[in-house]
Structures are given as C-alpha cells and as structure tokens.
Amino acid sequence: MAVDEQVDLDEGRKAEILALEGKMSSNNLFEFLGVPSGANAEEVRAAFREASRKFHPDKYFGKNLGSFRVKLDKIFRRLVEANQTLTDPTKRDAYLAANPFVRAAARATTASTPAYVPKTEAEEARDLERRERLARHPYLARTTKVQEYLTKAREQAGKQEYSLAVNHLNNALQIDPQHAEARAMMIEVRKGAELVRSESSFQHALEALDRGDENLALQALRTAVNANPLNFLAAHKASIILGRRGELREAASFAQKAVEAAPRNVELRMNCARLLQDAGMKALARKHLEEATRLDPDHPEVKKHGKKRWPF
C-alpha cells in the first residue's frame, strides 16, 4: 500500500496526500481546495496558497518520493486548475453552470454567509504581488499555458473545428507530453474529426454519383469507410457499385464491413450473401443467409431469394 511505502515523507503528510488524491474524482473544486462551496475569490486564493505550501512539487526537490511524486504532481495541477477556475468570474460562472449540484450547494452556503469585508489597499497590493510572483514561477507558467490550450481545444471541438482543436492540443502536449487530460482529449478529438471526415466523404460520394462520376464516388466511399468503419451506408453503397462493375472480391469485403457495422440489418445481410455467393464464397454466403433468416424469416428479401438462389 502507498501509505506503507518508504519515502522521504512523514506519515501525516502521506496521509494528507492520499486523502487529497481520493478527492481527485470529485467535480467539486471548492471541496478539493478545502473551502465551503460558494467561497469567494479571496478565500479560494488563501486556500490555494496554504495548499501550495504543502503540496507544491518543488518543496520536495531532491527527496525520494516514490509513487508520491506522481500523486503530488497531479494534486498540484488540480489545485492550480481549481484556483484559476474559481477566482476568474467567467470561468467560475461556466464551471457552476456545468455543475448544478455544486452550484446549488454554493447558493445555500452563500445565503447563510455574512457579507465579505473588502481588504485594504495594502492587503490588495500584497495579494497582487503574490499572485504575480506565483504566475512567474516556471511550473505554474507551464501549467497555466497548458490549461489555456485545453480551454481553446474544448471550444474548437464544441464547434466541430477539430483541426484547430488538434493544433491546440499539440501545443499543450509539447509543453507537457504526459498531461493525462490533454492526451485523453486528443483521442476524443481525433475520433470526432474522423467521424466528420467520414460523413463529409460520404456526401461527396453521393454528389459524385449524381454527376455520374462513379470513380470519384468510389474513392470518396473508401475514404468514408476508412475514417469510420461504422459508416455502414458508405460500405453498402461501395459494395453495390463494385458488384455492378464485377469487382466481386472487393464488393464482398465492403458488404461484410457493412454487416459488421449494422449486424441486425437484414438487407445488408442479404446483399452480403449475394455478393459472397457470386464471388464463390458459398460457405460464408450461407452463414449470412441463415442469420438473415433467423433475424426475420418473413422478410420479403429472405423469402424471395431463399429457395431461388440458395440450393445448398
């Protein structure tokens, strides 16, 4: 267990790190910072300063931390994110809007909390100087820049402008190649980009067919299926064109891809069975016919072609 790991940390600090790590999955940034839900910006900053004194990775430079090094790094990233989110009015409003349960708790707390007494000019000046000093810290500067890129990537992905989102994520990963959130977001953004590319290529194929350009249509359909193997409409359309041209092996391959993407579609099963039969792959053809019959024995295509074409 991590608590028994021999590292250069006292038992109390190890327990604190493990306890805070346990809160990483919570969406309540107030709770993570250890302040009441709805705490104002000054209270948040004070909590962040206090937490930084305990959990800033630089505090433990040169020490043997074992698995606690990664834990501290993750904790401090989350502390920075919580501080930046809850002290910036725009980010705070967006965060509360996206987390209604936290917002409700914040409202309840704020309603019973005495009005905040503003600080003196001297106190504000000291706080400003402290924030500027922290902002110049290399670790915080990198973390802040990564969060800026992640925010931009989310905005672009929300608009389905995936190429721009990928650029922002690449910038984030150049700063921190191991950033877990950036890596996970990159996977999702690329998936979204492929889905859009597949649908766009399918539409281009349909337009090419309307113009009578079958070669261009086939090229676009192949791109659509490669980008998204679940695009069964593109795979089915490609199988029909290839079958009509006598390219039976490739036609059967696309027909099978269509079935894999939509296995309960009887029309796709029957089309696949016909193409496999014509390509000489009778055993596979029989399997698809049997499955189509199992799915819907009364389907017109099954009844029409069952006895006529499948004597085996």
Beta strands, then each sheet from edge to edge (+ up, - down):
end
